[in-house]
Amino acid sequence: MDKLHWGLFFVFFAAMPFSALAGDSPILGGGNFGLGLEVGDPGAWGAVGKIWIDKQNAFQPAIKLGDGSTLLQLDYLWHDYDVIHPANGLMPLYFGVGGDLNAQGSVAVGPRGVIGISYMFNKVDVPVDIYVQVVPEIWFYSGGVSTFYLYGDVGSRYYF
């Protein structure tokens, strides 16, 4: 990883714990700030965070790497706990909107929607969630070209 990637990673995630101090988290035994890994497109893999505003609303920032590019992502998510009721833990469906920015090489932006399901272990000694999400996105490239994609992601986060 070159200096640009490490610099972006440090700046982006160093600020997150400070912005997460005012929220409320549904993660038992964890705080309102989660940090983990995500695999899936766009990019191949990356670091993903979650900042809970309250028990239903959260921000999901990420830095994804792959295909010779670095992508910055930010999504706003709303969680619905009333659809699925597992015997243990919590399993909300979530919906959201956000965007991607690829500023390496030619500039490209991608507004996106997010639809997913998350499992929260709800144990004091396991402040973790795992999730799967589907992301429809339209990329707008410099020069006026646009393309629609449908991505899938899987990931997990540990909450502090």
PAZAPA-4460 file (N, C-alpha, C; in steps of 0.05 Angstrom, whole numbers, plus 32768, in hexadecimal, padded with zeros to 4 digits):
% residues 160
    n_x    n_y    n_z   ca_x   ca_y   ca_z    c_x    c_y    c_z   seq   type   mol
   8011   7FE9   8000   8000   8000   8000   8012   8019   8000     1      M     A
   800D   802B   7FEE   801E   8043   7FEC   8016   8058   8001     2      D     A
   8025   806E   8001   8021   8083   8015   8005   8090   8013     3      K     A
   7FFB   8093   7FFB   7FE0   809E   7FF8   7FCB   808D   8005     4      L     A
   7FCC   8073   8001   7FB9   8061   800D   7FBA   8061   802C     5      H     A
   7FD3   8060   8037   7FD6   8061   8054   7FCD   807C   805F     6      W     A
   7FD2   8091   8051   7FCA   80AC   805A   7FAC   80AE   805B     7      G     A
   7F9E   80A5   8046   7F81   80A6   8045   7F75   8094   805B     8      L     A
   7F81   807D   805F   7F77   806A   8074   7F79   8077   808F     9      F     A
   7F90   8083   8095   7F95   808F   80AF   7F82   80A6   80B4    10      F     A
   7F81   80B9   80A1   7F70   80D1   80A5   7F53   80C9   80A8    11      V     A
   7F49   80B7   8097   7F2D   80B0   8096   7F25   80A2   80B0    12      F     A
   7F34   808F   80BA   7F2C   807F   80D1   7F35   808B   80EB    13      F     A
   7F49   809D   80EC   7F51   80AA   8105   7F3B   80BD   810F    14      A     A
   7F2C   80C9   80FD   7F18   80DC   8104   7EFE   80CE   810D    15      A     A
   7EF9   80B5   8106   7EE0   80A8   810C   7EDA   80A5   8129    16      M     A
   7EEC   809C   813A   7EE5   8098   8156   7EDB   80B2   8163    17      P     A
   7EE7   80C9   815B   7EDF   80E2   8167   7EC3   80EA   815F    18      F     A
   7EBC   80E4   8146   7EA1   80EB   813D   7E8C   80D8   8148    19      S     A
   7E95   80C2   8152   7E82   80AD   815C   7E7B   80B0   8179    20      A     A
   7E84   80C4   8187   7E80   80C6   81A4   7E63   80CC   81AB    21      L     A
   7E53   80D8   8199   7E39   80E1   81A1   7E22   80CE   819B    22      A     A
   7E27   80B7   8190   7E12   80A5   8187   7E0A   8090   819C    23      G     A
   7DF7   807F   8194   7DED   8069   81A4   7DED   8050   8193    24      D     A
   7DF8   803A   819E   7DFC   8022   818E   7DEA   800B   8197    25      S     A
   7DE0   7FFB   8184   7DD1   7FE3   818B   7DE3   7FCB   8191    26      P     A
   7DFE   7FCF   818E   7E11   7FB9   8192   7E16   7FB5   81B0    27      I     A
   7E0D   7F9F   81BB   7E11   7F99   81D8   7E2F   7F95   81DD    28      L     A
   7E3A   7FA3   81F0   7E56   7F9F   81F7   7E69   7FB0   81E6    29      G     A
   7E5F   7FBD   81D2   7E6F   7FCE   81C0   7E66   7FEA   81C0    30      G     A
   7E77   7FFB   81B6   7E70   8017   81B4   7E61   801E   819A    31      G     A
   7E60   8037   8193   7E52   803F   817B   7E64   8042   8163    32      N     A
   7E7D   8039   8165   7E90   803A   814F   7E9A   801E   8149    33      F     A
   7E96   8015   8130   7E9F   7FFB   8128   7EB4   7FFE   8111    34      G     A
   7EC7   7FEB   8110   7EDB   7FEB   80FC   7EE0   7FCE   80F3    35      L     A
   7EE1   7FCA   80D9   7EE5   7FAF   80CF   7EEE   7FAE   80B2    36      G     A
   7EE9   7F97   80A6   7EF1   7F92   808A   7ED8   7F8B   8079    37      L     A
   7ED9   7F94   8060   7EC4   7F8E   804D   7ED0   7F83   8034    38      E     A
   7EC3   7F6E   8028   7ECC   7F62   800F   7EB5   7F65   7FFB    39      V     A
   7EBB   7F6E   7FE3   7EA7   7F72   7FCF   7EAC   7F8B   7FBF    40      G     A
   7E9D   7F8E   7FAA   7EA1   7FA5   7F98   7E91   7FBD   7FA1    41      D     A
   7E98   7FD5   7F98   7EAF   7FDC   7F87   7EC9   7FDA   7F97    42      P     A
   7EDF   7FD6   7F8A   7EF8   7FCF   7F97   7EF6   7FB2   7F9E    43      G     A
   7F0A   7FA7   7FAA   7F0A   7F8B   7FB1   7F06   7F86   7FCF    44      A     A
   7F12   7F98   7FDF   7F10   7F95   7FFC   7F15   7FB1   8008    45      W     A
   7F0F   7FB4   8022   7F15   7FCD   802E   7F0F   7FCD   804C    46      G     A
   7F16   7FE4   8058   7F0F   7FE9   8074   7EF4   7FF7   8075    47      A     A
   7EE3   7FEE   8087   7EC8   7FF9   8089   7EC3   8000   80A6    48      V     A
   7EB5   8016   80AA   7EAD   801E   80C5   7E8F   8021   80C7    49      G     A
   7E86   8025   80DF   7E6A   802B   80E4   7E68   803D   80FC    50      K     A
   7E5A   8053   80F9   7E57   8067   810E   7E39   8069   8114    51      I     A
   7E30   805F   812B   7E14   805F   8132   7E0C   807B   813C    52      W     A
   7DF7   8086   8131   7DEC   80A0   813A   7DD8   809A   8151    53      I     A
   7DC8   8086   814C   7DB5   807B   8161   7DB1   805E   815A    54      D     A
   7D9E   8050   8165   7D9B   8034   8161   7D91   802C   8146    55      K     A
   7D87   803F   8136   7D7D   8039   811B   7D8D   8046   8105    56      Q     A
   7D9C   805B   810A   7DAA   806A   80F5   7DC8   8069   80F9    57      N     A
   7DD6   8066   80E2   7DF3   8065   80E4   7E00   806F   80CA    58      A     A
   7E19   8077   80CC   7E2A   807C   80B5   7E3C   8065   80B1    59      F     A
   7E42   805E   8098   7E54   8048   8091   7E69   8052   807E    60      Q     A
   7E80   805B   8088   7E96   8064   8077   7EA8   804C   8070    61      P     A
   7EB6   804D   8059   7EC8   8038   8051   7EDD   8043   803E    62      A     A
   7EF3   8035   803E   7F09   8039   802A   7F0D   801E   801D    63      I     A
   7F08   801C   8003   7F0A   8003   7FF4   7F22   8005   7FE1    64      K     A
   7F30   7FEF   7FDE   7F47   7FED   7FCD   7F43   7FD7   7FB8    65      L     A
   7F4E   7FDB   7FA1   7F4D   7FC6   7F8D   7F4C   7FD2   7F71    66      G     A
   7F54   7FC2   7F5D   7F55   7FCA   7F41   7F65   7FE3   7F3D    67      D     A
   7F7A   7FE7   7F4D   7F8B   7FFE   7F4A   7F7F   8018   7F53    68      G     A
   7F6A   8017   7F63   7F5D   8030   7F6C   7F58   802F   7F8A    69      S     A
   7F53   8047   7F95   7F4B   804A   7FB1   7F30   8058   7FB1    70      T     A
   7F1C   804D   7FBE   7F01   8059   7FBE   7EFA   8061   7FDB    71      L     A
   7EEF   8079   7FDD   7EE4   8082   7FF7   7EC6   8080   7FF5    72      L     A
   7EBA   8073   800A   7E9D   806F   800A   7E91   807B   8024    73      Q     A
   7E79   8084   8022   7E6A   808C   8039   7E4C   8087   8034    74      L     A
   7E40   8078   8047   7E23   8072   8044   7E15   807A   805E    75      D     A
   7DFC   8082   805B   7DEA   8087   8072   7DD6   806F   8072    76      Y     A
   7DD4   8061   8089   7DC3   8049   808B   7DAD   804C   80A0    77      L     A
   7D96   8040   809A   7D7F   803E   80AC   7D7A   8021   80B1    78      W     A
   7D77   8018   80CA   7D74   7FFC   80D1   7D58   7FF6   80DB    79      H     A
   7D4C   7FE0   80D1   7D32   7FD7   80D9   7D34   7FBC   80E8    80      D     A
   7D2F   7FBC   8102   7D32   7FA4   8113   7D18   7F93   8115    81      Y     A
   7D02   7F9C   8108   7CE8   7F8F   810B   7CE2   7F7A   80F7    82      D     A
   7CF4   7F74   80E4   7CEE   7F61   80CF   7CF7   7F45   80D6    83      V     A
   7D0F   7F42   80E0   7D1B   7F28   80E7   7D21   7F28   8105    84      I     A
   7D18   7F12   8113   7D1D   7F0F   812F   7D2B   7EF5   8135    85      H     A
   7D46   7EF5   8135   7D55   7EDD   813B   7D53   7ED5   8158    86      P     A
   7D58   7EBC   815F   7D57   7EB2   817A   7D6B   7EC1   818C    87      A     A
   7D83   7EC6   8181   7D98   7ED4   818F   7DA2   7EEB   817E    88      N     A
   7DA9   7F02   818A   7DB4   7F18   817B   7D9E   7F29   816D    89      G     A
   7DA8   7F3B   815C   7D96   7F4C   814D   7D9D   7F48   812F    90      L     A
   7D89   7F4C   811E   7D8D   7F48   8101   7D7D   7F5D   80F2    91      M     A
   7D86   7F76   80F1   7D77   7F8A   80E3   7D7C   7F8A   80C5    92      P     A
   7D67   7F90   80B6   7D6A   7F97   809A   7D72   7FB5   809A    93      L     A
   7D82   7FBD   8087   7D89   7FD9   8085   7D88   7FE3   8069    94      Y     A
   7D83   7FFD   8067   7D80   800B   804D   7D8F   8025   804F    95      F     A
   7D9A   802E   8039   7DA9   8047   803B   7DB0   8052   8020    96      G     A
   7DBC   806A   8021   7DC6   8078   800A   7DE2   8082   8010    97      V     A
   7DF2   8085   7FFB   7E0D   808F   7FFF   7E1A   8094   7FE4    98      G     A
   7E35   8092   7FE5   7E44   8097   7FCD   7E61   808D   7FCF    99      G     A
   7E6D   808B   7FB8   7E89   8083   7FB5   7E97   809A   7FA7   100      D     A
   7EB1   809D   7FAD   7EC2   80B0   7F9F   7EDC   80A1   7F98   101      L     A
   7EE3   80A2   7F7E   7EFC   8097   7F75   7F0B   80AF   7F69   102      N     A
   7F20   80B8   7F77   7F2F   80D0   7F6F   7F4A   80C8   7F64   103      A     A
   7F4F   80AF   7F62   7F69   80A6   7F58   7F67   80A1   7F3A   104      Q     A
   7F78   80AE   7F2B   7F76   80AD   7F0E   7F60   80C1   7F05   105      G     A
   7F4D   80B9   7EF5   7F37   80CA   7EEE   7F22   80CA   7F05   106      S     A
   7F16   80E1   7F0A   7F03   80E3   7F1F   7EE9   80D6   7F18   107      V     A
   7EDD   80C7   7F2B   7EC3   80BA   7F27   7EB4   80BB   7F41   108      A     A
   7E9A   80C1   7F3F   7E88   80C1   7F57   7E72   80AD   7F52   109      V     A
   7E68   80A1   7F67   7E53   808E   7F65   7E3E   8090   7F7B   110      G     A
   7E27   809D   7F75   7E11   809B   7F89   7E07   807E   7F8A   111      P     A
   7DFF   8075   7FA2   7DF8   805A   7FA6   7DE2   8056   7FBA   112      R     A
   7DD4   8040   7FB8   7DC1   8037   7FCC   7DCD   8020   7FDA   113      G     A
   7DC4   8019   7FF2   7DCE   8003   8001   7DB6   7FF4   800D   114      V     A
   7DB5   7FD9   8009   7DA1   7FC8   8015   7DB0   7FB0   8021   115      I     A
   7DAC   7FAB   803B   7DBC   7F96   8048   7DAE   7F8A   8060   116      G     A
   7DBB   7F76   806B   7DB3   7F69   8083   7DCC   7F65   8095   117      I     A
   7DC8   7F6A   80AE   7DDE   7F68   80C1   7DD7   7F56   80D8   118      S     A
   7DEA   7F47   80E3   7DE6   7F38   80FB   7DF8   7F42   8111   119      Y     A
   7DEC   7F4A   8127   7DFA   7F54   813E   7DF8   7F3F   8154   120      M     A
   7E0F   7F36   815E   7E10   7F1F   8170   7E02   7F24   818B   121      F     A
   7E00   7F3D   8194   7DF2   7F45   81AC   7DFC   7F36   81C5   122      N     A
   7E17   7F32   81C6   7E24   7F27   81DD   7E39   7F3B   81E6   123      K     A
   7E3C   7F3F   8200   7E4F   7F53   820A   7E6B   7F4D   8201   124      V     A
   7E73   7F34   8200   7E8E   7F2D   81F9   7E92   7F2A   81DA   125      D     A
   7E7E   7F2F   81CA   7E80   7F2D   81AD   7E73   7F46   81A0   126      V     A
   7E80   7F5E   81A3   7E75   7F76   8197   7E7B   7F78   8179   127      P     A
   7E6E   7F66   816A   7E74   7F62   814D   7E5B   7F61   813E   128      V     A
   7E5B   7F6B   8125   7E45   7F66   8112   7E51   7F5B   80F8   129      D     A
   7E41   7F4B   80EA   7E48   7F42   80CF   7E31   7F4A   80BD   130      I     A
   7E37   7F4F   80A4   7E22   7F59   8092   7E27   7F51   8075   131      Y     A
   7E11   7F52   8066   7E11   7F4E   8049   7E00   7F65   803E   132      V     A
   7E09   7F71   8028   7DFA   7F87   801D   7DFC   7F86   7FFE   133      Q     A
   7DE7   7F92   7FF2   7DE6   7F95   7FD5   7DE5   7FB3   7FD0   134      V     A
   7DF5   7FBC   7FBC   7DF9   7FD8   7FB7   7DF5   7FDF   7F9A   135      V     A
   7DDE   7FEA   7F92   7DDB   7FF5   7F77   7DE8   8010   7F75   136      P     A
   7DF7   8015   7F60   7E07   802E   7F5E   7E09   8037   7F41   137      E     A
   7E09   8051   7F3D   7E0E   805D   7F23   7E28   806D   7F25   138      I     A
   7E3C   8065   7F15   7E56   8073   7F14   7E55   8089   7EFF   139      W     A
   7E5E   80A1   7F06   7E61   80B7   7EF3   7E7E   80BD   7EF1   140      F     A
   7E89   80BA   7ED9   7EA5   80BE   7ED3   7EA9   80D9   7EC6   141      Y     A
   7EC2   80E4   7EC9   7EC9   80FD   7EBB   7EC6   80F8   7E9D   142      S     A
   7EBB   810B   7E8F   7EB6   8108   7E73   7E99   8101   7E6D   143      G     A
   7E88   8100   7E82   7E6B   80FC   7E7E   7E62   80DF   7E7B   144      G     A
   7E72   80CC   7E80   7E6A   80B0   7E7D   7E5F   80A6   7E97   145      V     A
   7E49   8096   7E97   7E3E   808A   7EAF   7E38   806D   7EAA   146      S     A
   7E3A   805D   7EC0   7E35   8040   7EBF   7E27   8037   7ED8   147      T     A
   7E14   8025   7ED5   7E05   8019   7EEC   7E12   7FFE   7EF4   148      F     A
   7E16   7FFA   7F0E   7E20   7FE1   7F19   7E0F   7FD8   7F30   149      Y     A
   7E0F   7FBE   7F35   7E02   7FB2   7F4C   7E18   7FA2   7F5B   150      L     A
   7E20   7FAB   7F73   7E35   7F9F   7F82   7E2B   7F8F   7F99   151      Y     A
   7E3B   7F7C   7FA3   7E35   7F6E   7FBC   7E4D   7F6F   7FCE   152      G     A
   7E48   7F72   7FE8   7E5D   7F74   7FFC   7E57   7F62   8014   153      D     A
   7E6B   7F59   8021   7E69   7F4A   803A   7E7F   7F55   804D   154      V     A
   7E78   7F58   8067   7E8C   7F63   8079   7E85   7F5E   8096   155      G     A
   7E97   7F67   80A7   7E94   7F65   80C4   7EA2   7F7C   80D1   156      S     A
   7E98   7F84   80E9   7EA4   7F99   80F8   7EA5   7F92   8116   157      R     A
   7EB9   7F9D   8123   7EBC   7F9B   8140   7EB6   7FB7   814B   158      Y     A
   7EA6   7FB8   8161   7E9D   7FD2   816C   7EAC   7FD9   8185   159      Y     A
   7EB5   7FF3   8186   7EC5   7FFD   819C   7EB4   8010   81AD   160      F     A
***
